[in-house]
């Protein structure tokens, strides 16, 4: 993992991630403390530089971002790609079909 990646508390990342430098994972939204909300990212994720993914998201396997992407809290994202620059997903977006969430489960 690159030294320029910031990962906050309560972030679960699946197997085989590719996380580029200058990414922020699990940033708490305003009014929440670090670790209060979980960020779950499934297996084989590709997260490119200058991406910020806030805490409070559930993201399925094979998720991929472009550069300079911001994903706010309270989203449930299945297998999908978000390309930049600069997409911005706000709160409460449900995309695709997400199996019942089980902490530590692998969505294949």
C-alpha positions as CSV (number, residue, x, y, z in Angstrom):
1,X,0.0,0.0,0.0
2,X,1.4,3.4,-1.0
3,X,2.3,5.7,1.9
4,X,0.1,8.4,0.4
5,X,-3.1,6.4,0.9
6,X,-5.2,7.4,4.0
7,X,-7.4,4.7,5.5
8,X,-9.6,5.7,8.4
9,X,-10.8,3.3,11.1
10,X,-13.6,0.8,10.4
11,X,-12.7,0.2,6.7
12,X,-13.0,-3.3,5.4
13,X,-11.3,-4.0,2.0
14,X,-11.7,-7.3,0.2
15,X,-9.0,-9.4,-1.5
16,X,-6.7,-8.1,-4.3
17,X,-7.3,-4.4,-4.1
18,X,-5.4,-2.0,-6.4
19,X,-5.3,1.3,-4.5
20,X,-3.4,4.2,-6.1
21,X,-1.6,7.0,-4.2
22,X,-3.4,10.0,-2.9
23,X,-6.7,8.2,-2.1
24,X,-8.8,8.6,1.1
25,X,-10.9,5.7,2.3
26,X,-13.5,5.9,5.1
27,X,-13.4,9.6,5.7
28,X,-16.2,10.4,8.3
29,X,-18.9,12.7,7.0
30,X,-19.8,15.8,9.0
31,X,-21.3,15.1,12.3
32,X,-19.8,11.6,12.6
33,X,-16.6,10.6,14.3
34,X,-13.9,8.4,12.9
35,X,-14.9,4.7,12.9
36,X,-18.5,5.4,13.7
37,X,-19.6,4.3,10.2
38,X,-18.2,1.4,8.3
39,X,-16.9,1.4,4.8
40,X,-17.0,-2.0,3.0
41,X,-15.3,-2.5,-0.3
42,X,-15.5,-5.9,-2.0
43,X,-12.8,-8.0,-3.7
44,X,-10.7,-6.9,-6.7
45,X,-11.4,-3.2,-6.3
46,X,-9.5,-0.7,-8.4
47,X,-9.4,2.8,-6.8
48,X,-7.4,5.4,-8.7
49,X,-5.5,8.5,-7.5
50,X,-7.3,11.4,-5.8
51,X,-10.4,9.4,-5.0
52,X,-12.2,9.9,-1.7
53,X,-14.8,7.4,-0.5
54,X,-16.6,8.4,2.7
55,X,-17.5,6.0,5.5
56,X,-21.0,4.7,5.5
57,X,-20.8,2.9,2.1
58,X,-21.2,-0.7,1.0
59,X,-19.4,-1.4,-2.3
60,X,-19.4,-4.7,-4.2
61,X,-16.6,-6.6,-5.9
62,X,-14.8,-5.5,-9.0
63,X,-15.6,-1.9,-8.3
64,X,-13.5,0.6,-10.2
65,X,-13.0,4.4,-10.2
66,X,-11.3,6.8,-12.4
67,X,-9.1,9.6,-11.0
68,X,-10.5,12.4,-8.9
69,X,-13.8,10.7,-7.8
70,X,-15.7,11.6,-4.6
71,X,-18.3,9.1,-3.2
72,X,-20.3,10.5,-0.3
73,X,-21.9,8.4,2.5
74,X,-25.0,6.2,2.6
75,X,-24.6,4.5,-0.8
76,X,-24.9,0.8,-1.8
77,X,-23.0,0.1,-5.0
78,X,-22.9,-3.2,-6.7
79,X,-20.4,-4.2,-9.4
80,X,-19.9,-0.9,-11.3
81,X,-17.4,1.5,-12.6
82,X,-17.2,5.2,-11.8
83,X,-14.9,7.1,-14.1
84,X,-13.4,10.6,-13.7
85,X,-12.8,13.4,-13.8
86,X,-14.6,14.5,-11.6
87,X,-17.7,12.3,-10.8
88,X,-19.4,12.9,-7.6
89,X,-21.9,10.4,-6.1
90,X,-24.0,12.0,-3.4
91,X,-25.8,10.1,-0.6
92,X,-28.4,7.4,-0.8
93,X,-27.6,6.0,-4.2
94,X,-28.5,2.3,-4.7
95,X,-26.9,0.7,-7.8
96,X,-27.3,-2.8,-9.1
97,X,-28.2,-5.8,-7.0
98,X,-26.4,-6.2,-3.7
99,X,-26.5,-9.5,-1.8
100,X,-27.3,-9.4,1.9
101,X,-24.4,-7.7,3.5
102,X,-22.4,-9.9,5.8
103,X,-19.2,-8.3,7.3
104,X,-16.1,-9.9,5.8
105,X,-18.1,-11.7,3.1
106,X,-16.8,-11.9,-0.4
107,X,-19.2,-10.9,-3.2
108,X,-18.2,-12.9,-6.2
